[in-house]
Amino acid sequence: MSHSDDSEGKHLVRIKPAREQTDRQQPEWLDLKALQQYACLSERTLREWIHRLVNPLPAVRVGAKILVRRTTFDAWLEGHKVDSVDLSRAVDEIFLDVTDGR
């Protein structure tokens, strides 16, 4: 929020969009508790992703803490988008499997 006066001396309050405020308030490095809140995921899920053998979530350990860079998490998550499903094609494939291609 910022304050200013208009030409008539009235006090104006400008409210910044919530997204802009959130980005500035959110630290770049998040511990698992903060990342859990940021991503709406369980700590267990985050730990599993960090320790995956294939394409793990990048993280660093500082003493006993595990930290993840917020922008790295966002980019990593974007790389795991769910493809849309062609329901018609899926039904056709199941039908062919059930009928042995007849």
N, C-alpha and C positions, 0 to 999 in steps of 0.2 A: 504494500500500500504506500502511496506517496501523497503528500499534501501540497497544494498550491492555491494561490489566490487568483480569481478571475479579474477582469477589468473593473468590476463594480466592488471589489474588495470582499466578495463572498468566499468563504472557505470551501474548496473543492477537495474531495477525496477520490483518488484514482485507485481502483482495485486491479491488481495484476491477475491474470488467469491462474487458476489453481495449479495447472501443469507447470507453469513457469516457476511458481513459488516452490513446488515440490522438488523440481530438478535442482534448484539452488540450495535447498535445505538438506537434500540427501547427500551424504558423504560419498566420495568416489569408491572407497574400500569398505566393504560390508562384512561383518562377522556373520556366522551362520544364523544367529538369532535375528539380526537386522535383515539379512537376506530372506529369511523365512517370512518375515512380515512384508517385505517389499514384493516378494513373488507369490505370496499366499500359498506356500508349499510347506510340507513338514520338514523338520531338520533331518529326519531319516532319509527322505527322498533326496535332499540336497547332498547328504553324505554319500548315498549310493551313486549319484551322478558324478561326484568328484572322484570316486574310486572305480569307476567303470574302466574296463580294459580297453574298450574301443571308444574313441571320441569322448574322453572324460571332460567334465566341466573344469576349466582352468582355475586353479586356486593356489594360494601360497600359505605356508605355515610360518607363523611368527611366534616362537615360543610354543605355548599350548593352543593358541588361537589359529583357526583357519579363516583366511580372508579371501574374498572374491571381489574383483573390480566390477562395479555395477555395469559399466559399459560393456565389459567383456561378457558378463552374464547375459545382458540384453542381446548381444550379437550371437552368442552361442545358442540361446533359446530360439532366435529367429531362424537358425539353421535347422531346426527340428519341427518345422511347420507340418501339420497334418495335411496330406493331399486330399482333395475332394474325392468323393467316391462316386463312381458312375454306377448307380444302383441298378440300372437296366442291364448293364454288362455283367455285374456281379450275379444277378438272378439268372441270366443266360448261362453263365459258367457253372453255377450250381446245378441248374437243370440238366446240362450236358453231363456233369459228373454222376448225377443220380440215375439218369437214363442210359448211361454208358454210351453217349453220343448218338442214340437212336432218335 
